Structures are given as structure tokens and as C-alpha cells.
Amino acid sequence: MEVKPTHMGTMISLATVAFGLIAAGAWNKFISDLIAIFLKPGNGVIAELAYAVIVTLLAVFVVRGLGKLADRESDPKT
């Protein structure tokens, strides 16, 4: 049975997204456990705020870095 190139690309994309979700879940648990080390139990709202701020800052840095990498790759001068 032959696999068409478009099907292969779709399968690779789906596998990439699946592994990305698994990695995101692992990072989610790590960051929340790390915050729990520094905040006492019962500080639910404060812990959630700290978690949201950390994840947001991390997302901003990663997206900016990927954007710069994409610009560098698309610019033929560099």
C-alpha cells in the first residue's frame, strides 16, 4: 500500500502536535510543582497568579525567539 506525500505530511504534522501536547503537559506539571515548593499550601489564588505570569512570560520569550529565527531564515541576506 502506497502512502501519498500529502498523507505522509499530515501524519507527520499530527505526530508533531501530539508530542508537543505531551511536552506541554509535562512542563505544565513541572512549573506548577515548582511554584508549589515556594508557596505555602492554601495560597491557591496567589499560586495561580504566579503560574499564569510565569507561563505567559515563557510563552512570550519562546514566541519572540521563534519569530526572530523565522525572520533570519527567510532573510536571504544573512
C-alpha positions in Angstrom: 0.0 0.0 0.0 1.4 3.3 -1.1 1.2 6.4 1.1 0.7 9.7 -0.7 3.1 12.5 0.1 0.1 14.7 1.4 -0.9 11.9 3.7 2.6 11.5 5.0 2.9 15.2 5.7 -0.4 15.1 7.5 0.7 12.2 9.6 4.0 13.9 10.5 2.1 17.1 11.4 -0.3 15.2 13.7 2.5 13.3 15.4 4.4 16.6 16.0 1.3 18.2 17.5 0.7 15.1 19.7 4.2 15.1 21.1 4.0 18.9 21.6 0.9 18.5 23.7 2.6 15.8 25.8 5.6 18.1 26.3 3.3 21.0 27.2 1.6 18.8 29.8 5.0 17.8 31.3 6.1 21.4 31.5 2.7 22.4 33.0 3.2 19.9 35.8 6.8 20.9 36.4 6.0 24.6 36.6 3.1 24.1 38.9 5.1 21.8 41.2 7.9 24.3 41.2 5.6 27.1 42.3 4.1 24.9 45.0 7.6 24.5 46.5 7.9 28.2 47.1 4.3 29.0 48.1 2.6 27.6 51.2 -0.5 25.4 50.8 -3.6 27.4 50.9 -2.3 30.2 48.7 -4.4 29.0 45.7 -5.1 32.3 44.1 -1.5 33.6 44.6 -0.1 30.3 43.2 -2.4 30.5 40.2 -1.4 34.1 39.5 2.3 33.3 39.8 1.8 30.3 37.5 -0.1 32.4 34.9 2.6 35.1 34.9 5.4 32.6 34.6 3.8 30.7 31.7 2.9 34.0 29.9 6.4 35.3 30.2 7.8 31.9 29.0 5.4 31.9 26.1 6.3 35.5 25.1 10.1 34.7 25.1 9.6 31.5 23.1 7.3 33.0 20.5 9.7 36.1 20.1 12.7 33.8 19.7 10.9 31.6 17.1 9.8 34.8 15.3 13.4 36.0 15.1 14.5 32.6 13.9 11.9 32.6 11.2 12.9 36.1 10.1 16.5 35.1 10.0 15.7 32.0 7.9 13.5 34.0 5.5 16.0 36.8 5.0 18.4 35.8 2.2 21.0 38.5 3.2 22.1 36.8 6.4 
